[in-house]
């Protein structure tokens, strides 16, 4: 499973558990997912990404944008 898919699963679990705005704001990808993203970013800087890795990194970027929007909305609902 790629980094993006791992983070996607983590986000689904977060939303499925509920817990409100505080849980959303506290969300961080797993250490394993963060390490994979760091690896992909390093390979990107080196110009060494494969097509599959480039797609994996692009999916991560899309998920990161989505989570930023969710967190911005959650801040509005904090007491």
Secondary structure, DSSP 4 states (H G I P E B T S, - for coil): --HHHHHHHHHHHHHHH--HHHHHHH----HHHHHHHHHHHHHHHTT---HHHHHHHHHHHHHHHHHHHHHHHHHHT--
